[in-house]
Amino acid sequence: MKRWQGVSLVAASVLVSGLYLIVASQRELTSLEGTLLQFVTLAMGTLGSYALGRESTKEAAKEVIKPHARSAFRRLLSLYESLSRLAFAIQQSKLACAENTKEYFVLDKLDAVVNEQISTADDALEDWKDIIPEELEKLKKVAGIQNGGRVGD
């Protein structure tokens, strides 16, 4: 449930309680009417409180985890940049030994492994969007990562 749904349920609960008081002041309510209005008020208030509590718990958990997430994200960025430098060095070496097929083959295999690790790092960077989206964008700009692309692309 979203925050606005929780607020709406609590507000509706207050309105039903107000309606209950208005009707009860004008005439005698049957026990069924009284029970029904009290049940509806209780149900909406409980659901609304649950929804608001759940949202506030999520926000509190994010605030607790943010400092740890930032440092872990920075380490991930460092690994990512290191892999990117390695991929660049492999590409340069492949160009330098294009005639030597044996060396080229070995470098091509290394290139494939490094690119697979970079793809995994890309996925890990995307996973952080759920936890620290604002900080992620700031750190990506500082590190020079554009839309999940490799550093230096």
N, C-alpha and C positions, 0 to 999 in steps of 0.2 A: 504494500500500500504506500502511496505517496503522502508527503506531509500535508498537502492540501486536503486529501481525503480524510485524514485523521482530524484535522481542524473542522472540516465539514460535519463529520460525525459527532464531535463534541458539541458543536454549535446546534446541530439538529436535536441533540439530547437536551440541551438547555431550552430550546424552543418547545419541545414536547412537554418538558416539565412546566414551562410557563402556561402552555395550553391546558395541562392537567389542573393547574391552580385556578385558571380562569373558569373552566367548566365546573370544577368542584365548588367554587364560590357562588355559582349561579344556580346549581341544582345538586341534588343528591346523586352521586354516581353509584351504579350497581357495582357489586364486588367484581364482576367480570371486567367492566370498564376500568376500574381502578387497577386491577391486576394487570390488564393488558397495557395500560399506559405506563405503569411502573416497569413492566418487563421491557417494553420498547425503549424507555429512557435508559434503563440499566444496560441493555444490549448495545445501544448506540454509544453510550458513554464508555463502556468497556472496550469496544472495538476501536473507538477513536483514541483512547488512552494507549492501547496496545500499539496502534500505528505510530503515534507520536513518540512513544518510548522506543520503539524499534529504530526510527529514524535518528533520534538523538543518540542512541547507542552506537549506530554506524558512524556518525560524525565524531563522537568521542574516540572511537577506536582508530579512526583515520588520524586524528590529532596526536594520539599516543605513538602511532607507528611512523609518522612523517620524519622525525629526526633520524631514525634508524634506516628508513627507506632511502633518504637522501644519500647517506654515506654508502649504502649498498649499491645504489644506482651509479654513484661516481666510480666505484670499483668496476662495475660493469662497463661503464664508458671507457675506462682505462684499458680494460681487456679488449674491448671493441676496437679502440684506436690502435692497439698493438697488433691485433689481427689484420687490420687494414694496412698497416705499414708492412707487415709480412707479405700480404697479398701483392702489394705494390712491388716489393723487392723480388718476389717470384716472377712477376710479369716482366720486370726489367731483365732478370736473368734468362728468361725464356727467349726474349728478343736477342740477347747477346749470344746464345748458343743454338740458334735456329738450325744450323747445319749438323750439329751433333745430335742425332736422333735419340740416342740412349739417354743423354743428359736431359734433353727436351722432354722425353717420356717421363722421367723421374720428376722433373719440375711440374709437368702437367698434372701428375698424381697429387703432388703436394698442393698445387693450386686448387684442385678439387676439394681436398680435405679442408684447407683454410677457408674456402668459400662456403663450405657446409657449416663450419663453425661460425662464420660471420652471419649466415642465415639464422642460426640458432640464437646468436646474440641479438639480431634484429627482432626475433620473436620475443625474447626476454625484455627488450626495451619496450615493446608494445604492451607487454603484461603490466608494466609499471604504470600505464595510463590510468588504470582503475584506482590506484592507491594515491599517487601524487601527480595528477594531471598538470597543475599549474607549474610546479617545480620542474617537471619533466620538460615542458616546453622551454623554460628558462635555460636549463642545463643543455638541452639540445642545441639551442642557439649559440651558447658559449662554445660548445664542442664542435659546432659546424655540421651537425647532422640535419639534413633536410628531408622531412617526410619519410623517415625510416631508411633513408639511403645510406650508403657507406660513407664513412668519413673520407673527405677528399674527392667524392664523386661530383 
